[in-house]
């Protein structure tokens, strides 16, 4: 059985990194493997920084979108409900702190593995590691903030602090 892909449960998503409705985007696909969310992604030459090295901004975008999807899925999981249930939640980046450890190859698949560290109200803290060829090439600490709750009295209120 195919794993449930988080991005398949984000209707009308046009985000560059995770939007299924953005033909020019990165089209990431994230799913659970136990307590970790996993995204396996294959680059293209147009995403190079240096020859055969993935551009750092693209890598940050992959981490960012993978973690926002993970935060959404983790909230649903914590509430004991499916990704197709209501209320609908969406997350945006509060902070993204990436440490680039090694050049990430652009000519082989990479794997992102995220783990939720804490959920506190609308804030989810995550750690994400990036691997290529069995080596960890980057690590990130990410804070995701819930900015959409479809059942909030005022849907825009999630943007207020």
C-alpha positions as CSV (number, residue, x, y, z in Angstrom):
1,X,0.0,0.0,0.0
2,X,1.3,3.5,-0.9
3,X,1.9,5.8,2.0
4,X,-0.4,8.8,2.4
5,X,1.4,11.8,0.9
6,X,0.8,15.0,2.9
7,X,0.7,17.3,-0.1
8,X,-2.2,15.3,-1.6
9,X,-4.3,16.7,1.2
10,X,-3.6,20.4,0.6
11,X,-6.1,21.4,-2.1
12,X,-5.3,24.3,-4.4
13,X,-1.7,24.4,-3.2
14,X,0.4,26.5,-5.6
15,X,3.5,26.8,-3.4
16,X,6.8,26.6,-5.3
17,X,8.1,23.8,-3.0
18,X,5.2,21.7,-2.1
19,X,2.3,22.8,-4.4
20,X,0.8,20.0,-6.4
21,X,-0.8,22.8,-8.5
22,X,2.5,24.4,-9.5
23,X,3.9,22.7,-12.6
24,X,7.1,24.7,-12.3
25,X,7.6,23.9,-8.7
26,X,9.7,21.3,-6.8
27,X,6.7,19.0,-6.3
28,X,7.9,17.4,-3.1
29,X,6.0,14.4,-1.6
30,X,6.2,13.7,2.1
31,X,4.9,10.8,4.1
32,X,5.3,9.2,7.5
33,X,7.7,6.4,8.2
34,X,7.1,5.7,11.9
35,X,7.8,8.9,13.9
36,X,9.7,10.6,11.0
37,X,8.4,12.2,7.9
38,X,10.3,11.4,4.8
39,X,10.7,13.0,1.4
40,X,12.8,11.6,-1.4
41,X,13.5,14.0,-4.1
42,X,15.4,14.0,-7.4
43,X,16.9,17.2,-8.6
44,X,17.4,18.6,-12.1
45,X,20.4,20.4,-13.6
46,X,18.6,23.7,-13.4
47,X,18.8,23.6,-9.6
48,X,22.6,23.5,-9.4
49,X,24.6,26.0,-7.4
50,X,27.9,24.8,-8.7
51,X,28.4,22.0,-11.1
52,X,26.7,18.9,-9.6
53,X,26.0,20.7,-6.3
54,X,22.4,21.5,-5.3
55,X,21.8,25.2,-4.9
56,X,21.5,26.1,-1.1
57,X,18.4,28.1,-1.6
58,X,16.6,25.2,-3.3
59,X,17.8,22.9,-0.4
60,X,16.4,25.4,2.1
61,X,13.1,25.4,0.2
62,X,12.9,21.6,0.3
63,X,13.5,21.6,4.0
64,X,11.0,24.4,4.6
65,X,8.1,22.8,2.6
66,X,8.8,19.3,4.0
67,X,8.7,20.6,7.5
68,X,5.5,22.7,6.9
69,X,3.8,19.6,5.6
70,X,5.1,17.6,8.5
71,X,3.8,20.1,11.0
72,X,0.3,19.9,9.4
73,X,0.3,16.1,9.4
74,X,1.6,16.0,13.0
75,X,-1.2,18.3,14.2
76,X,-3.8,16.0,12.6
77,X,-2.0,12.9,14.1
78,X,-1.9,14.5,17.6
79,X,-5.7,15.1,17.3
80,X,-6.2,11.5,16.2
81,X,-7.7,12.3,12.9
82,X,-7.1,11.8,9.2
83,X,-5.5,14.2,6.7
84,X,-8.8,14.6,4.9
85,X,-10.7,15.7,8.0
86,X,-11.7,19.1,9.3
87,X,-10.7,21.6,10.6
88,X,-8.2,22.2,7.8
89,X,-4.8,23.5,9.1
90,X,-2.0,25.1,7.1
91,X,1.4,26.2,8.4
92,X,4.0,28.9,7.5
93,X,7.6,29.3,8.5
94,X,8.4,31.0,11.8
95,X,12.1,30.3,11.6
96,X,14.4,28.2,9.4
97,X,17.9,27.6,10.6
98,X,19.9,25.5,8.1
99,X,23.4,24.2,8.8
100,X,25.1,23.1,5.6
101,X,27.5,20.3,6.5
102,X,28.6,19.0,3.1
103,X,27.9,19.9,-0.5
104,X,24.6,18.2,-1.4
105,X,25.0,16.5,-4.8
106,X,22.6,17.6,-7.5
107,X,23.1,14.5,-9.6
108,X,21.6,11.9,-7.2
109,X,18.5,11.5,-5.1
110,X,18.3,13.2,-1.7
111,X,16.3,12.2,1.3
112,X,14.8,14.6,3.9
113,X,13.9,13.2,7.3
114,X,12.0,15.4,9.8
115,X,11.0,14.7,13.4
116,X,8.7,16.8,15.5
117,X,10.4,18.0,18.6
118,X,7.4,19.8,20.2
119,X,3.9,21.0,19.5
120,X,2.8,23.9,21.7
121,X,-0.5,25.6,20.6
122,X,0.0,26.9,17.0
123,X,3.8,26.4,17.1
124,X,5.5,23.2,16.0
125,X,9.3,22.8,16.4
126,X,11.0,20.3,14.1
127,X,14.4,19.0,13.2
128,X,15.2,18.0,9.6
129,X,18.2,16.1,8.3
130,X,19.2,15.9,4.6
131,X,21.0,12.8,3.3
132,X,22.6,12.1,-0.1
133,X,24.5,8.9,-0.8
134,X,24.1,7.9,2.8
135,X,25.8,11.0,4.1
136,X,24.1,13.8,6.1
137,X,24.7,17.0,4.1
138,X,22.5,19.4,6.1
139,X,20.5,19.7,9.2
140,X,17.9,22.3,10.2
141,X,15.9,23.5,13.1
142,X,12.5,24.8,12.0
143,X,9.5,26.4,13.7
144,X,6.2,26.1,11.9
145,X,3.3,28.4,12.8
146,X,-0.3,27.4,12.1
147,X,-1.7,30.3,10.0
148,X,-4.9,28.6,8.9
149,X,-7.6,27.0,10.9
150,X,-10.7,26.5,8.8
151,X,-13.0,26.5,11.9
152,X,-11.5,29.6,13.5
153,X,-14.2,32.4,14.0
154,X,-12.1,34.7,11.9
155,X,-9.9,32.7,9.5
156,X,-7.4,35.7,9.3
157,X,-7.0,35.7,13.0
158,X,-4.3,33.1,12.8
159,X,-2.0,35.7,11.4
160,X,-2.2,37.8,14.6
161,X,0.2,37.2,17.4
